[in-house]
Amino acid sequence: MTFALPESVLVIVHTPDLQVLLLQRVGRRGWWQSVTGAREACDATLHDTARRELFEETGIDAGSLQAWHWVNRYTIWPAWRHRYAPDVTHNVEHTFSTLVPAPCAVRLSPPEHERYVWMPWWDAIPRCLSPTNREALRLLPRRAAR
Protein backbone atom coordinates (compact mmCIF):
# COMPACT_ATOMS: atom_id res chain seq x y z
CA MET A 1 0.00 0.00 0.00
CA THR A 2 1.20 3.48 -0.83
CA PHE A 3 0.59 5.93 1.98
CA ALA A 4 -0.31 9.60 1.54
CA LEU A 5 2.42 12.10 2.25
CA PRO A 6 1.71 14.21 5.35
CA GLU A 7 2.03 17.44 3.38
CA SER A 8 -0.87 19.15 1.63
CA VAL A 9 -2.14 22.33 0.04
CA LEU A 10 -5.14 24.56 0.61
CA VAL A 11 -6.07 26.67 -2.43
CA ILE A 12 -8.47 29.59 -2.04
CA VAL A 13 -10.15 30.38 -5.39
CA HIS A 14 -11.52 33.92 -5.47
CA THR A 15 -12.74 36.73 -7.72
CA PRO A 16 -11.58 40.37 -7.63
CA ASP A 17 -14.56 41.24 -5.39
CA LEU A 18 -13.63 38.32 -3.08
CA GLN A 19 -16.34 35.84 -3.97
CA VAL A 20 -14.85 32.46 -3.04
CA LEU A 21 -15.43 28.96 -4.33
CA LEU A 22 -16.46 26.29 -1.81
CA LEU A 23 -16.83 22.58 -2.53
CA GLN A 24 -19.01 20.12 -0.62
CA ARG A 25 -17.49 16.71 0.14
CA VAL A 26 -19.31 13.65 -1.21
CA GLY A 27 -21.56 12.06 1.39
CA ARG A 28 -20.86 14.72 4.00
CA ARG A 29 -23.68 17.24 4.05
CA GLY A 30 -22.53 20.55 5.43
CA TRP A 31 -18.83 19.72 4.95
CA TRP A 32 -17.67 22.59 2.77
CA GLN A 33 -14.09 23.47 1.93
CA SER A 34 -11.79 25.20 -0.48
CA VAL A 35 -9.63 23.10 -2.79
CA THR A 36 -7.35 20.82 -0.75
CA GLY A 37 -5.13 17.89 -1.43
CA ALA A 38 -2.06 15.93 -0.52
CA ARG A 39 1.29 16.29 -2.16
CA GLU A 40 2.14 13.31 -4.34
CA ALA A 41 5.55 11.86 -5.09
CA CYS A 42 5.19 13.02 -8.72
CA ASP A 43 4.82 16.67 -7.65
CA ALA A 44 8.18 18.41 -7.99
CA THR A 45 7.02 21.42 -5.94
CA LEU A 46 4.12 22.51 -3.76
CA HIS A 47 3.08 24.83 -6.61
CA ASP A 48 2.74 21.69 -8.73
CA THR A 49 0.59 20.09 -6.02
CA ALA A 50 -1.65 23.17 -5.84
CA ARG A 51 -2.03 23.34 -9.64
CA ARG A 52 -2.78 19.62 -9.90
CA GLU A 53 -5.33 19.63 -7.08
CA LEU A 54 -7.05 22.75 -8.42
CA PHE A 55 -7.40 21.21 -11.86
CA GLU A 56 -8.46 17.76 -10.57
CA GLU A 57 -11.13 19.16 -8.23
CA THR A 58 -12.51 22.02 -10.35
CA GLY A 59 -11.16 21.91 -13.91
CA ILE A 60 -9.67 25.38 -13.34
CA ASP A 61 -6.23 25.83 -14.87
CA ALA A 62 -4.43 28.25 -12.55
CA GLY A 63 -2.81 31.02 -14.53
CA SER A 64 -1.69 32.87 -11.44
CA LEU A 65 -1.15 30.90 -8.26
CA GLN A 66 0.04 32.84 -5.22
CA ALA A 67 1.94 31.08 -2.45
CA TRP A 68 1.03 32.67 0.87
CA HIS A 69 4.06 31.31 2.73
CA TRP A 70 1.60 30.50 5.51
CA VAL A 71 1.91 26.98 6.87
CA ASN A 72 -0.26 25.10 9.35
CA ARG A 73 0.58 21.89 11.18
CA TYR A 74 -2.36 19.99 12.55
CA THR A 75 -3.40 16.58 13.85
CA ILE A 76 -4.83 14.36 11.13
CA TRP A 77 -8.45 13.53 11.93
CA PRO A 78 -8.99 9.87 12.85
CA ALA A 79 -11.35 9.39 9.87
CA TRP A 80 -8.45 10.14 7.49
CA ARG A 81 -5.58 8.52 9.41
CA HIS A 82 -5.79 5.22 7.48
CA ARG A 83 -4.40 7.03 4.41
CA TYR A 84 -1.07 7.64 6.16
CA ALA A 85 1.72 5.46 7.47
CA PRO A 86 0.94 4.08 10.94
CA ASP A 87 3.32 6.44 12.76
CA VAL A 88 2.03 9.60 11.03
CA THR A 89 -0.30 11.73 13.16
CA HIS A 90 0.21 15.27 11.79
CA ASN A 91 -0.03 17.03 8.45
CA VAL A 92 1.66 20.20 7.20
CA GLU A 93 -0.62 22.36 5.04
CA HIS A 94 0.64 25.10 2.67
CA THR A 95 -1.76 27.85 1.61
CA PHE A 96 -2.17 29.25 -1.91
CA SER A 97 -4.74 31.35 -3.71
CA THR A 98 -5.73 31.97 -7.29
CA LEU A 99 -7.72 34.80 -8.82
CA VAL A 100 -10.40 34.16 -11.43
CA PRO A 101 -12.18 37.02 -13.25
CA ALA A 102 -15.69 36.07 -12.10
CA PRO A 103 -17.62 33.17 -10.57
CA CYS A 104 -17.58 30.37 -13.12
CA ALA A 105 -18.91 26.86 -13.59
CA VAL A 106 -16.52 24.20 -12.34
CA ARG A 107 -16.04 20.54 -13.20
CA LEU A 108 -16.23 18.64 -9.93
CA SER A 109 -14.34 15.45 -9.16
CA PRO A 110 -17.25 13.04 -8.48
CA PRO A 111 -15.37 10.85 -5.99
CA GLU A 112 -14.55 13.92 -3.88
CA HIS A 113 -17.18 16.63 -4.26
CA GLU A 114 -20.87 16.76 -5.11
CA ARG A 115 -21.69 20.48 -5.10
CA TYR A 116 -20.06 23.86 -5.34
CA VAL A 117 -21.06 27.39 -4.51
CA TRP A 118 -19.62 30.88 -4.95
CA MET A 119 -20.23 33.31 -2.09
CA PRO A 120 -18.69 36.35 -0.37
CA TRP A 121 -15.63 35.42 1.69
CA TRP A 122 -17.27 36.43 4.99
CA ASP A 123 -20.27 34.16 4.34
CA ALA A 124 -17.95 31.27 3.48
CA ILE A 125 -16.10 31.31 6.82
CA PRO A 126 -18.81 29.66 8.95
CA ARG A 127 -19.50 27.06 6.26
CA CYS A 128 -15.97 25.62 6.32
CA LEU A 129 -15.39 22.70 8.62
CA SER A 130 -11.61 23.07 8.71
CA PRO A 131 -10.25 25.67 11.15
CA THR A 132 -7.28 26.38 8.85
CA ASN A 133 -9.64 26.97 5.93
CA ARG A 134 -11.71 29.38 8.05
CA GLU A 135 -8.59 31.28 9.10
CA ALA A 136 -7.32 31.48 5.50
CA LEU A 137 -10.64 33.02 4.45
CA ARG A 138 -10.34 35.58 7.27
CA LEU A 139 -6.89 36.50 5.91
CA LEU A 140 -8.02 36.68 2.27
CA PRO A 141 -8.86 40.42 2.09
CA ARG A 142 -5.36 41.37 3.28
CA ARG A 143 -3.68 38.81 1.02
CA ALA A 144 -5.70 39.84 -2.03
CA ALA A 145 -4.83 43.52 -1.49
CA ARG A 146 -1.11 42.76 -1.97
C-alpha positions in Angstrom: 0.0 0.0 0.0 1.2 3.5 -0.8 0.6 5.9 2.0 -0.3 9.6 1.5 2.4 12.1 2.2 1.7 14.2 5.3 2.0 17.4 3.4 -0.9 19.1 1.6 -2.1 22.3 0.0 -5.1 24.6 0.6 -6.1 26.7 -2.4 -8.5 29.6 -2.0 -10.1 30.4 -5.4 -11.5 33.9 -5.5 -12.7 36.7 -7.7 -11.6 40.4 -7.6 -14.6 41.2 -5.4 -13.6 38.3 -3.1 -16.3 35.8 -4.0 -14.9 32.5 -3.0 -15.4 29.0 -4.3 -16.5 26.3 -1.8 -16.8 22.6 -2.5 -19.0 20.1 -0.6 -17.5 16.7 0.1 -19.3 13.7 -1.2 -21.6 12.1 1.4 -20.9 14.7 4.0 -23.7 17.2 4.0 -22.5 20.6 5.4 -18.8 19.7 5.0 -17.7 22.6 2.8 -14.1 23.5 1.9 -11.8 25.2 -0.5 -9.6 23.1 -2.8 -7.4 20.8 -0.8 -5.1 17.9 -1.4 -2.1 15.9 -0.5 1.3 16.3 -2.2 2.1 13.3 -4.3 5.6 11.9 -5.1 5.2 13.0 -8.7 4.8 16.7 -7.6 8.2 18.4 -8.0 7.0 21.4 -5.9 4.1 22.5 -3.8 3.1 24.8 -6.6 2.7 21.7 -8.7 0.6 20.1 -6.0 -1.6 23.2 -5.8 -2.0 23.3 -9.6 -2.8 19.6 -9.9 -5.3 19.6 -7.1 -7.0 22.8 -8.4 -7.4 21.2 -11.9 -8.5 17.8 -10.6 -11.1 19.2 -8.2 -12.5 22.0 -10.4 -11.2 21.9 -13.9 -9.7 25.4 -13.3 -6.2 25.8 -14.9 -4.4 28.2 -12.6 -2.8 31.0 -14.5 -1.7 32.9 -11.4 -1.2 30.9 -8.3 0.0 32.8 -5.2 1.9 31.1 -2.4 1.0 32.7 0.9 4.1 31.3 2.7 1.6 30.5 5.5 1.9 27.0 6.9 -0.3 25.1 9.3 0.6 21.9 11.2 -2.4 20.0 12.6 -3.4 16.6 13.9 -4.8 14.4 11.1 -8.4 13.5 11.9 -9.0 9.9 12.8 -11.3 9.4 9.9 -8.5 10.1 7.5 -5.6 8.5 9.4 -5.8 5.2 7.5 -4.4 7.0 4.4 -1.1 7.6 6.2 1.7 5.5 7.5 0.9 4.1 10.9 3.3 6.4 12.8 2.0 9.6 11.0 -0.3 11.7 13.2 0.2 15.3 11.8 0.0 17.0 8.4 1.7 20.2 7.2 -0.6 22.4 5.0 0.6 25.1 2.7 -1.8 27.8 1.6 -2.2 29.2 -1.9 -4.7 31.4 -3.7 -5.7 32.0 -7.3 -7.7 34.8 -8.8 -10.4 34.2 -11.4 -12.2 37.0 -13.2 -15.7 36.1 -12.1 -17.6 33.2 -10.6 -17.6 30.4 -13.1 -18.9 26.9 -13.6 -16.5 24.2 -12.3 -16.0 20.5 -13.2 -16.2 18.6 -9.9 -14.3 15.5 -9.2 -17.3 13.0 -8.5 -15.4 10.8 -6.0 -14.5 13.9 -3.9 -17.2 16.6 -4.3 -20.9 16.8 -5.1 -21.7 20.5 -5.1 -20.1 23.9 -5.3 -21.1 27.4 -4.5 -19.6 30.9 -4.9 -20.2 33.3 -2.1 -18.7 36.4 -0.4 -15.6 35.4 1.7 -17.3 36.4 5.0 -20.3 34.2 4.3 -17.9 31.3 3.5 -16.1 31.3 6.8 -18.8 29.7 9.0 -19.5 27.1 6.3 -16.0 25.6 6.3 -15.4 22.7 8.6 -11.6 23.1 8.7 -10.3 25.7 11.1 -7.3 26.4 8.9 -9.6 27.0 5.9 -11.7 29.4 8.0 -8.6 31.3 9.1 -7.3 31.5 5.5 -10.6 33.0 4.5 -10.3 35.6 7.3 -6.9 36.5 5.9 -8.0 36.7 2.3 -8.9 40.4 2.1 -5.4 41.4 3.3 -3.7 38.8 1.0 -5.7 39.8 -2.0 -4.8 43.5 -1.5 -1.1 42.8 -2.0 
